[in-house]
Each structure stands twice: as structure tokens, then as C-alpha cells.
Amino acid sequence: MARRATPRAQRNANMNDERDPTSGDDSRSDDDAEQLPPALLGELRSLYDVTPRVPAAIDDAVVAGARLRMRRHARRWRWFPVAAAVVLVAVVLAPALIPRRELSGDLTRDGRVDIVDALALARRVESGEPLDRRWDVSGDGAVDRRDVDAIAARAVSLEARRREGGR
């Protein structure tokens, strides 16, 4: 059973029949082109010769403009890796450079006063090693068992937790 040609296929077939007789991609033979007068054949070939002829001065100006634009574009992105490195260094070093606020009784320096701080001070008090005056939480001028108790009481106090930000 033969297929019937669609209107689009018929239109494309008609367009193929109207091709330039001088072009090499025509399915017709060159015999049709040989039947044309030589003057007409020359005119047709000149009409279909679409090689653009650009003066050298215009071509040079276009190339120079393109090169200038590419240099500007390259200059704009030249500093990008440096800026990225600066941002990376700032992000990495910022926590170390920003001073932390010291909490009274935070011996482990983890940003909160908890039972681990009381245990650390109790071990140091019992070991007899030299104690830092900053660890005097009770305010009596001596670092002793009362400071351990004050840190432990603060660690389990709900009121102190609210003041520290609910940790």
C-alpha cells in the first residue's frame, strides 16, 4: 500500500524543484545548466556568489575591538582567585581572631559552665597544682572546694542557664 504524501512533503518537493540550476547540490543533471545562454549563466552565478567582501580596514577595526573587549573581560576576572582566597582565609581565621567572652567558671572554655567544669576544678584542687586566680568563682580570694561547689550549683541552676542563652 503506497503512502500518500502530506502537504508539507509536497511543498518541500516543490521547493526542491525550484533550486538554483547552477548549484552543485541540485539533484538534476548539469544538462539543464548547459542549455542556458552563457551570459545568463554568468549572471546567475554572480547572483548566487554570496562571499562577503569586507574591506581590510573594517576587518582590522572589528578584530581590534574584539581583542580590546576580551582584554577588559580578562582583567575583570584576574582578581577573582585572589578575592576568593581572601574570603576563604577570613572565614577560616575569623573564629580564632574574634575574642570570646569568658564565662566565670568555664574552665574547659567550651562557652558554657557545666558540671564538666566543676569536675575539672575539683581534680586540680585535689592534685595540689598551682591554681589560677580567675577560677575564684565564690569571690573569697582563694580557689578551693567552695569554688567547685559554686560551679556545680551554677551548672545545674535553671536561672543561670536562662542567662547563658538556654544551653
N, CA and C of each residue as an Amber inpcrd file, in Angstrom:
protein
   501
   0.8490000  -1.1740000   0.0000000   0.0000000   0.0000000   0.0000000
   0.8990000   1.2420000   0.0000000   0.7300000   2.1100000  -0.9300000
   1.5720000   3.3060000  -1.0810000   1.1170000   4.3720000  -0.1040000
   2.1030000   5.0850000   0.4520000   1.7750000   6.1720000   1.3740000
   1.4580000   7.4200000   0.5910000   0.5120000   8.1070000   1.0780000
   0.1080000   9.3430000   0.4370000   0.9790000  10.4820000   0.9720000
   1.4630000  11.3610000   0.1220000   2.3430000  12.4540000   0.5380000
   1.5420000  13.5020000   1.2970000   2.0990000  13.9780000   2.3750000
   1.4610000  15.0320000   3.1610000   1.6610000  16.3670000   2.4510000
   0.8520000  17.3580000   2.7840000   1.0280000  18.6800000   2.1600000
   2.4240000  19.2580000   2.3880000   2.9920000  19.0320000   3.5610000
   4.3290000  19.5430000   3.8470000   5.3610000  18.8640000   2.9410000
   5.2510000  17.5450000   2.7770000   6.1760000  16.8170000   1.9110000
   6.0500000  17.2870000   0.4730000   4.8090000  17.5630000   0.0330000
   4.6210000  18.0620000  -1.3380000   5.2400000  19.4390000  -1.4960000
   5.0860000  20.3010000  -0.4850000   5.6410000  21.6480000  -0.5440000
   7.1770000  21.5730000  -0.6070000   7.7890000  20.6900000   0.2010000
   9.2440000  20.5210000   0.1740000   9.7160000  19.9910000  -1.1720000
   8.9600000  19.1080000  -1.7480000   9.3310000  18.5740000  -3.0670000
   9.2770000  19.6720000  -4.1100000   8.2690000  20.5420000  -4.0340000
   8.1560000  21.6560000  -4.9780000   9.3140000  22.6340000  -4.8000000
   9.7350000  22.8600000  -3.5560000  10.8470000  23.7790000  -3.3140000
  12.1360000  23.2040000  -3.8850000  12.2930000  21.8910000  -3.7950000
  13.4920000  21.2600000  -4.3460000  13.5380000  21.4000000  -5.8610000
  12.3710000  21.4280000  -6.4910000  12.3370000  21.5790000  -7.9410000
  12.7400000  22.9910000  -8.3580000  12.6000000  23.9690000  -7.4630000
  12.8900000  25.3590000  -7.7970000  14.3060000  25.7550000  -7.3950000
  15.1990000  24.8190000  -7.2090000  16.5810000  25.1200000  -6.8190000
  17.3220000  25.8330000  -7.9360000  18.4550000  26.4170000  -7.5380000
  19.3220000  27.1090000  -8.4820000  19.9110000  26.0950000  -9.4570000
  19.7340000  26.3160000 -10.7570000  20.2450000  25.3490000 -11.7200000
  21.7670000  25.3140000 -11.7840000  22.4320000  26.3340000 -11.2460000
  23.9020000  26.3670000 -11.3390000  24.5660000  25.7640000 -10.1200000
  23.8110000  25.5190000  -9.0450000  24.4450000  24.9920000  -7.8350000
  24.7420000  23.5170000  -7.9980000  25.7600000  23.0520000  -7.2980000
  26.1790000  21.6700000  -7.4200000  25.3330000  20.7160000  -6.6090000
  24.4570000  21.2340000  -5.7130000  23.6950000  20.3290000  -4.8640000
  22.3310000  19.9810000  -5.4480000  22.0880000  20.3460000  -6.6850000
  20.8090000  20.0510000  -7.3220000  20.7940000  18.5900000  -7.7530000
  19.6420000  17.9790000  -7.6020000  19.5290000  16.5730000  -7.9890000
  19.3990000  16.4110000  -9.5100000  19.1000000  17.5030000 -10.1920000
  19.0030000  17.4360000 -11.6570000  20.3890000  17.3810000 -12.2650000
  20.4660000  16.9920000 -13.4720000  21.7640000  16.8910000 -14.1430000
  22.2410000  18.2570000 -14.6060000  23.5070000  18.3600000 -14.9540000
  24.0830000  19.6080000 -15.4370000  23.6380000  19.9210000 -16.8680000
  22.9100000  19.0050000 -17.4630000  22.4280000  19.2530000 -18.8240000
  21.5140000  20.4640000 -18.8760000  20.6980000  20.6750000 -17.8180000
  19.7880000  21.8280000 -17.7830000  20.5940000  23.1270000 -17.7810000
  21.7240000  23.1700000 -17.0320000  22.5460000  24.3700000 -16.9730000
  23.2290000  24.6290000 -18.3100000  23.5700000  23.5850000 -19.0320000
  24.2410000  23.7690000 -20.3260000  23.2980000  24.3320000 -21.3760000
  21.9880000  24.1950000 -21.1680000  21.0270000  24.7020000 -22.1370000
  20.8370000  26.2060000 -22.0130000  21.2950000  26.8150000 -20.9140000
  21.1440000  28.2590000 -20.7150000  22.2150000  29.0070000 -21.4980000
  21.8880000  30.2230000 -21.9630000  22.9070000  31.0360000 -22.6320000
  24.0440000  31.3710000 -21.6580000  25.2670000  31.4330000 -22.1240000
  26.4170000  31.6850000 -21.2480000  26.3130000  33.0010000 -20.4680000
  25.7600000  34.0570000 -21.0460000  25.6360000  35.3460000 -20.3480000
  24.6890000  35.2060000 -19.1590000  23.5410000  34.5160000 -19.3800000
  22.5770000  34.3120000 -18.3030000  23.1820000  33.4300000 -17.2190000
  23.8760000  32.4090000 -17.6310000  24.5210000  31.5120000 -16.6780000
  25.5290000  32.2740000 -15.8220000  26.3040000  33.1790000 -16.4220000
  27.2660000  34.0080000 -15.6730000  26.5630000  34.9280000 -14.6870000
  25.4440000  35.5460000 -15.1130000  24.6790000  36.4300000 -14.2290000
  24.1150000  35.6550000 -13.0390000  23.5680000  34.4620000 -13.3160000
  23.0210000  33.6490000 -12.2300000  24.1050000  33.2610000 -11.2340000
  25.2690000  32.9030000 -11.7360000  26.3610000  32.5360000 -10.8280000
  26.7890000  33.7350000  -9.9760000  26.8050000  34.9330000 -10.5510000
  27.2020000  36.1080000  -9.7720000  26.1440000  36.4540000  -8.7230000
  24.8640000  36.1870000  -9.0040000  23.8130000  36.4380000  -8.0180000
  23.9390000  35.4970000  -6.8100000  24.3200000  34.2720000  -7.0820000
  24.3940000  33.2940000  -6.0020000  25.7690000  33.2410000  -5.3440000
  26.7030000  34.0460000  -5.7790000  28.0050000  34.1300000  -5.1410000
  27.8690000  35.0900000  -3.9630000  27.7350000  34.5640000  -2.7590000
  27.4650000  35.3870000  -1.5770000  28.6920000  35.5040000  -0.6560000
  29.8600000  35.3870000  -1.2100000  31.0600000  35.5610000  -0.4090000
  31.1670000  37.0340000  -0.0420000  31.1150000  37.3450000   1.2640000
  31.1620000  38.7610000   1.6640000  32.5500000  39.3440000   1.4250000
  32.5610000  40.5440000   0.9280000  33.8210000  41.2390000   0.7120000
  33.8760000  42.4050000   1.7010000  34.7000000  42.2190000   2.7360000
  34.8320000  43.2290000   3.7900000  36.1700000  43.9120000   3.5970000
  36.1600000  45.2450000   3.5590000  37.4360000  45.9720000   3.4320000
  38.3600000  45.6460000   4.6090000  39.6430000  45.6160000   4.3330000
  40.6250000  45.2520000   5.3540000  40.5760000  46.1980000   6.5510000
  40.3160000  47.4670000   6.3330000  40.2740000  48.4330000   7.4440000
  39.1310000  48.0980000   8.4010000  37.9730000  47.7460000   7.8540000
  36.8340000  47.3940000   8.7090000  37.1130000  46.0860000   9.4490000
  37.6820000  45.1290000   8.7410000  38.0130000  43.8520000   9.3650000
  39.0050000  44.0540000  10.5110000  40.0260000  44.8710000  10.3010000
  41.0200000  45.1470000  11.3410000  40.3840000  45.8600000  12.5350000
  39.4620000  46.7840000  12.2660000  38.7870000  47.5030000  13.3510000
  37.9350000  46.5570000  14.1910000  37.2410000  45.6350000  13.5460000
  36.4080000  44.6760000  14.2730000  37.2790000  43.7630000  15.1330000
  38.3800000  43.2900000  14.5730000  39.2790000  42.4080000  15.3240000
  39.8950000  43.1610000  16.5010000  40.3080000  44.4140000  16.2920000
  40.8990000  45.2100000  17.3730000  39.8780000  45.4440000  18.4850000
  38.6350000  45.7320000  18.1180000  37.5860000  45.9150000  19.1230000
  37.3200000  44.6520000  19.9180000  37.3200000  43.5200000  19.2430000
  37.1030000  42.2420000  19.9300000  38.2450000  41.9440000  20.8910000
  39.4790000  42.2180000  20.4670000  40.6240000  41.9750000  21.3500000
  40.5820000  42.8800000  22.5740000  40.2140000  44.1460000  22.3810000
  40.1100000  45.0740000  23.4980000  39.0620000  44.6030000  24.4950000
  37.9430000  44.1710000  23.9870000  36.8670000  43.6960000  24.8650000
  37.3010000  42.4410000  25.6410000  38.0140000  41.5530000  24.9830000
  38.4860000  40.3440000  25.6540000  39.5160000  40.6780000  26.7270000
  40.3770000  41.6880000  26.4750000  41.3440000  42.0930000  27.4960000
  40.6360000  42.6750000  28.7050000  39.6230000  43.5030000  28.4890000
  38.8510000  44.0590000  29.6050000  38.1820000  42.9450000  30.3970000
  37.6160000  42.0010000  29.6810000  36.9450000  40.8840000  30.3330000
  37.9460000  40.0610000  31.1430000  39.1270000  39.8330000  30.6000000
  40.1540000  39.0610000  31.3050000  40.6380000  39.8200000  32.5350000
  40.7880000  41.1430000  32.4260000  41.2140000  41.9420000  33.5760000
  40.1940000  41.8920000  34.6960000  38.9400000  41.8720000  34.3460000
  37.8810000  41.8600000  35.3420000  37.9470000  40.5830000  36.1830000
  38.2660000  39.4620000  35.5840000  38.2840000  38.1840000  36.2900000
  39.6580000  37.8280000  36.8480000  40.6720000  38.6370000  36.5650000
  42.0230000  38.3280000  37.0200000  42.1050000  38.3070000  38.5470000
  41.3540000  39.1560000  39.2290000  41.4210000  39.2630000  40.6810000
  40.4740000  38.3050000  41.3900000  39.6820000  37.5800000  40.6710000
  38.7180000  36.6800000  41.2900000  39.3800000  35.6330000  42.1960000
  40.4330000  34.9320000  41.7680000  41.0570000  33.9450000  42.6700000
  41.6230000  34.5870000  43.9350000  42.1610000  35.7980000  43.8100000
  42.6990000  36.4860000  44.9840000  41.5790000  36.8230000  45.9510000
  40.4680000  37.3330000  45.4310000  39.3320000  37.6670000  46.2840000
  38.7630000  36.4200000  46.9550000  38.6860000  35.3310000  46.2230000
  38.1820000  34.0770000  46.7990000  39.1020000  33.5890000  47.9130000
  40.4090000  33.7190000  47.7250000  41.3610000  33.2990000  48.7540000
  41.2270000  34.1640000  50.0060000  41.0340000  35.4670000  49.8310000
  40.8650000  36.3660000  50.9700000  39.6090000  36.0060000  51.7570000
  38.5260000  35.7400000  51.0500000  37.2830000  35.3590000  51.7240000
  37.4670000  34.0460000  52.4720000  38.1290000  33.0880000  51.8530000
  38.3560000  31.8000000  52.4930000  39.1960000  31.9530000  53.7600000
  40.2570000  32.7410000  53.6790000  41.0980000  32.9630000  54.8580000
  40.2980000  33.6600000  55.9570000  39.4800000  34.6330000  55.5850000
  38.6730000  35.3430000  56.5760000  37.6900000  34.4040000  57.2660000
  37.0760000  33.5200000  56.5030000  36.1120000  32.5890000  57.0860000
  36.8020000  31.6010000  58.0170000  37.9860000  31.1590000  57.6270000
  38.6990000  30.1680000  58.4410000  39.2820000  30.8130000  59.7000000
  39.8360000  32.0060000  59.5740000  40.5100000  32.6380000  60.7100000
  39.5980000  33.4660000  61.6010000  38.4150000  33.8270000  61.1430000
  37.5310000  34.6960000  61.9190000  37.2360000  34.1460000  63.3110000
  36.9010000  32.8690000  63.4550000  36.6240000  32.3840000  64.8140000
  37.8310000  32.5080000  65.7540000  39.0260000  32.3670000  65.2190000
  40.2220000  32.4690000  66.0610000  40.5390000  33.9210000  66.4090000
  40.1880000  34.8560000  65.5480000  40.5280000  36.2640000  65.7720000
  39.4990000  37.0020000  66.6210000  38.2710000  36.5310000  66.6090000
  37.2240000  37.1940000  67.3880000  37.3590000  36.7540000  68.8420000
  37.5420000  37.7060000  69.7370000  37.7060000  37.3040000  71.1410000
  36.4010000  36.7410000  71.7050000  36.5380000  35.6470000  72.4110000
  35.3680000  35.0420000  73.0580000  35.1700000  35.7140000  74.3980000
  33.9350000  35.8410000  74.7740000  33.6990000  36.3780000  76.1040000
  33.8950000  35.2300000  77.0870000  34.6490000  35.5300000  78.0920000
  34.9560000  34.4840000  79.0660000  33.8340000  34.4110000  80.0840000
  33.4090000  33.2090000  80.3380000  32.4190000  32.9810000  81.3790000
  33.1420000  32.6310000  82.6630000  32.7240000  33.2240000  83.7340000
  33.3110000  32.9070000  85.0270000  32.9650000  31.4550000  85.3650000
  33.9960000  30.6330000  85.5430000  33.7850000  29.2270000  85.8770000
  33.8750000  28.2880000  84.6870000  34.0940000  28.8240000  83.4760000
  34.2130000  27.9630000  82.2810000  35.6760000  27.5500000  82.1330000
  36.0750000  26.5090000  82.8440000  37.4630000  26.0530000  82.8160000
  37.8120000  25.3610000  81.5070000  36.8680000  24.6770000  80.8990000
  37.1390000  23.9490000  79.6600000  37.0530000  24.8450000  78.4250000
  36.6070000  26.0840000  78.6050000  36.4940000  27.0870000  77.5270000
  35.6740000  26.5850000  76.3380000  34.5630000  25.9520000  76.6490000
  33.6560000  25.5000000  75.5950000  32.4550000  26.4170000  75.4490000
  32.4810000  27.5520000  76.1490000  31.4260000  28.5450000  76.0020000
  30.2570000  28.3560000  76.9440000  30.3490000  27.4120000  77.8880000
  29.2710000  27.2130000  78.8610000  29.8600000  26.6790000  80.1700000
  29.1540000  26.9610000  81.2290000  29.5430000  26.4650000  82.5420000
  28.6840000  25.2460000  82.8260000  29.3430000  24.0920000  82.9260000
  28.6060000  22.8580000  83.1820000  29.3450000  22.0160000  84.2150000
  28.8240000  20.8660000  84.4830000  29.3760000  20.0050000  85.5230000
  30.7900000  19.5330000  85.1740000  31.1410000  19.5200000  83.9090000
  32.4960000  19.1480000  83.4960000  33.5060000  20.1790000  84.0140000
  33.1180000  21.4500000  84.0400000  33.9960000  22.4870000  84.5850000
  34.2030000  22.2800000  86.0890000  33.1500000  21.9320000  86.8120000
  33.2630000  21.6670000  88.2520000  34.1850000  20.4740000  88.4990000
  34.0580000  19.4280000  87.6930000  34.9060000  18.2470000  87.8360000
  36.3730000  18.6010000  87.5510000  36.6170000  19.4030000  86.5090000
  37.9970000  19.7970000  86.1720000  38.6200000  20.6020000  87.3070000
  37.8690000  21.5250000  87.9060000  38.4100000  22.3100000  89.0150000
  38.6190000  21.4310000  90.2390000  37.7160000  20.5030000  90.5090000
  37.8680000  19.6070000  91.6650000  39.1430000  18.7800000  91.5330000
  39.4370000  18.2820000  90.3660000  40.6660000  17.4950000  90.1580000
  41.9040000  18.3540000  90.3730000  41.8790000  19.6010000  89.9150000
  43.0470000  20.4750000  90.0860000  43.2360000  20.8550000  91.5590000
  42.1180000  21.1010000  92.2440000  42.2150000  21.4450000  93.6730000
  42.7970000  20.2680000  94.4480000  42.3390000  19.0670000  94.1510000
  42.8080000  17.8740000  94.8630000  44.2530000  17.5180000  94.5040000
  44.6920000  17.8400000  93.2960000  46.0520000  17.4730000  92.8830000
  47.1160000  18.3530000  93.5220000  46.7240000  19.5210000  93.9890000
  47.6720000  20.4170000  94.6380000  48.4790000  21.2590000  93.6610000
  48.1780000  21.2040000  92.3850000  48.9160000  22.0130000  91.4110000
  48.5350000  23.4840000  91.5490000  49.3580000  24.4060000  91.0280000
  49.0490000  25.8400000  91.1460000  47.7340000  26.1680000  90.4400000
  46.9380000  27.0180000  91.0820000  45.6080000  27.3430000  90.5650000
  45.5490000  28.7980000  90.1200000  44.8390000  29.0430000  89.0760000
  44.6830000  30.3850000  88.5140000  43.6610000  31.1660000  89.3420000
  43.9830000  32.4260000  89.6190000  43.0790000  33.2680000  90.4270000
  41.7490000  33.5330000  89.7030000  41.7270000  33.3900000  88.3810000
  40.4690000  33.6040000  87.6410000  39.4240000  32.5530000  87.9860000
  39.8500000  31.4510000  88.5600000  38.9170000  30.3750000  88.8820000
  38.2230000  30.5860000  90.2280000  38.5050000  31.6990000  90.8720000
  37.8430000  32.0190000  92.1530000  36.4450000  32.5290000  91.8510000
  35.5070000  31.6250000  91.7540000  34.1250000  31.9550000  91.3960000
  33.3540000  32.4770000  92.6080000  33.7000000  31.9940000  93.7930000
  32.9650000  32.3970000  95.0070000  33.3380000  33.8050000  95.4520000
  34.4910000  34.2960000  95.0110000  34.8980000  35.6670000  95.3270000
  35.5280000  35.8350000  96.6910000  36.0000000  34.7610000  97.3220000
  36.6000000  34.8560000  98.6580000  38.1200000  35.0090000  98.6220000
  38.7020000  35.0890000  97.4260000  40.1390000  35.3050000  97.3040000
  40.9500000  34.0290000  97.2420000  40.3200000  32.8760000  97.3960000
  41.0510000  31.6010000  97.3480000  40.3140000  30.6410000  96.4140000
  41.0760000  29.8430000  95.6970000  40.4720000  28.8340000  94.8380000
  40.4840000  27.5290000  95.6270000  39.2790000  27.0740000  95.9990000
  39.1820000  25.8830000  96.8280000  37.8850000  25.1270000  96.5310000
  37.5060000  24.2660000  97.4720000  36.3290000  23.4090000  97.3010000
  35.0460000  24.2290000  97.1560000  34.9950000  25.4170000  97.7710000
  33.7930000  26.2650000  97.6680000  33.5780000  26.7180000  96.2170000
  34.6500000  26.9490000  95.4820000  34.5330000  27.3220000  94.0580000
  34.0070000  26.1550000  93.2290000  34.4320000  24.9390000  93.5710000
  33.9170000  23.7520000  92.8800000  32.4130000  23.6480000  93.1110000
  31.9810000  23.8540000  94.3730000  30.5530000  23.7840000  94.6940000
  29.7710000  24.8890000  93.9860000  30.3620000  26.0860000  93.8940000
  29.6730000  27.2060000  93.2290000  29.4890000  26.9160000  91.7300000
  30.5290000  26.3370000  91.0990000  30.4240000  25.9930000  89.6700000
  29.3930000  24.8930000  89.4580000  29.3910000  23.8790000  90.3390000
  28.4140000  22.7910000  90.2300000  27.0010000  23.3150000  90.4240000
  26.8030000  24.2120000  91.3890000  25.4730000  24.7810000  91.6140000
  25.0230000  25.6090000  90.4080000  25.9550000  26.3450000  89.8530000
  25.6150000  27.1420000  88.6610000  25.3010000  26.2470000  87.4610000
  25.9920000  25.1220000  87.3280000  25.7820000  24.2080000  86.1960000
  24.3860000  23.6120000  86.2000000  23.8340000  23.3670000  87.3730000
  22.5070000  22.7440000  87.4430000  21.4030000  23.7630000  87.6790000
  21.7540000  25.0410000  87.8200000  20.7590000  26.0890000  88.0660000
  20.0160000  26.4350000  86.7860000  18.6960000  26.4520000  86.8750000
  17.8870000  26.8230000  85.7100000  18.0030000  28.3100000  85.4040000
  18.1150000  29.1220000  86.4270000  18.2320000  30.5720000  86.2340000
  19.5270000  30.9200000  85.5030000  20.6200000  30.2770000  85.8530000
  21.9040000  30.5320000  85.1920000  21.8450000  30.0780000  83.7400000
  21.1500000  28.9890000  83.4760000  21.0130000  28.5040000  82.0980000
  20.2610000  29.5100000  81.2320000  19.2220000  30.1290000  81.7980000
  18.4720000  31.1300000  81.0280000  19.3580000  32.3280000  80.7030000
  20.1840000  32.7480000  81.6430000  21.0740000  33.8950000  81.4070000
  22.1320000  33.5880000  80.3530000  22.5760000  32.3460000  80.2690000
  23.5970000  31.9530000  79.3010000  23.0240000  31.7080000  77.9180000
  21.7540000  31.8070000  77.7500000  21.1700000  31.6270000  76.4260000
  20.4660000  30.3110000  76.2630000  20.0810000  29.6580000  77.3170000
  19.2680000  28.4570000  77.2320000  19.9970000  27.2100000  76.8110000
  21.2710000  27.1360000  77.0530000  22.0250000  25.9380000  76.6470000
  21.8390000  24.8300000  77.6280000
